[in-house]
Amino acid sequence: MKKTRTSNKTPEAQENMLPEYRFDYRKARPNRFAAKFQRGSRAVVLDPDVAAVFSTPESVNAVLRALIETMPQNSSS
């Protein structure tokens, strides 16, 4: 697949773009990855250098929980 840069688009092509597009829900399919996430969880993208150190979700969660323990508790919550 050939990669193109967005800066190569002509001004004419940008003018032809509509300000709004309609999504055809008849062609929509369920998210095949949705079952992997528990309710209330968040997906976070790690920078490559961080991902090299923390290769599993468990390792990331362990370090974040340890950090949370060191943080001062806010009495207003």
C-alpha positions in Angstrom: 0.0 0.0 0.0 1.4 3.4 -1.0 1.6 5.9 1.8 0.7 9.5 1.0 1.0 12.6 3.0 -1.9 14.8 3.7 0.1 17.8 2.6 0.1 16.5 -0.9 -3.6 17.1 -1.2 -4.5 19.9 -3.5 -6.5 22.8 -2.2 -9.2 21.8 -4.7 -9.6 18.4 -3.1 -9.9 20.0 0.3 -12.6 22.3 -1.0 -14.6 19.3 -2.3 -14.8 17.7 1.1 -18.2 18.0 2.7 -18.4 19.6 6.2 -20.5 16.6 7.3 -20.7 13.0 6.3 -23.6 10.5 7.0 -22.7 7.2 8.5 -24.5 4.2 7.1 -25.5 2.2 10.2 -26.8 -0.6 8.1 -23.2 -1.6 7.3 -22.0 -1.2 10.9 -20.7 -4.2 12.8 -20.2 -4.9 16.5 -16.8 -4.0 18.0 -14.9 -7.3 18.1 -12.6 -6.0 20.8 -15.3 -4.8 23.2 -15.5 -8.0 25.2 -11.8 -7.7 26.2 -12.5 -4.6 28.3 -14.3 -4.6 31.6 -16.9 -1.9 32.3 -15.2 1.2 33.6 -11.7 0.3 32.2 -9.7 2.7 30.0 -7.4 2.0 27.1 -4.2 3.9 27.2 -1.5 4.1 24.5 2.0 3.8 25.9 5.0 5.5 24.3 7.4 2.9 22.8 10.1 3.4 25.5 7.5 2.8 28.3 5.9 -0.1 26.5 9.4 -1.8 26.2 9.6 -1.8 30.0 6.0 -2.6 30.8 5.0 -5.4 28.4 1.8 -6.6 30.2 -1.3 -4.9 31.6 -0.5 -6.5 35.0 2.9 -4.8 35.2 1.5 -1.4 34.3 -1.3 -1.8 36.9 1.1 -2.9 39.6 3.3 0.2 39.2 0.4 2.6 39.0 -1.2 1.1 42.2 2.2 1.5 44.0 2.3 5.1 42.8 -1.3 5.7 44.0 -0.3 4.4 47.5 2.5 7.1 47.7 0.2 10.0 46.7 -1.3 12.2 49.4 -5.0 11.5 50.0 -7.4 14.3 49.2 -9.8 14.7 52.2 -12.5 16.4 50.0 -13.3 13.3 48.0 
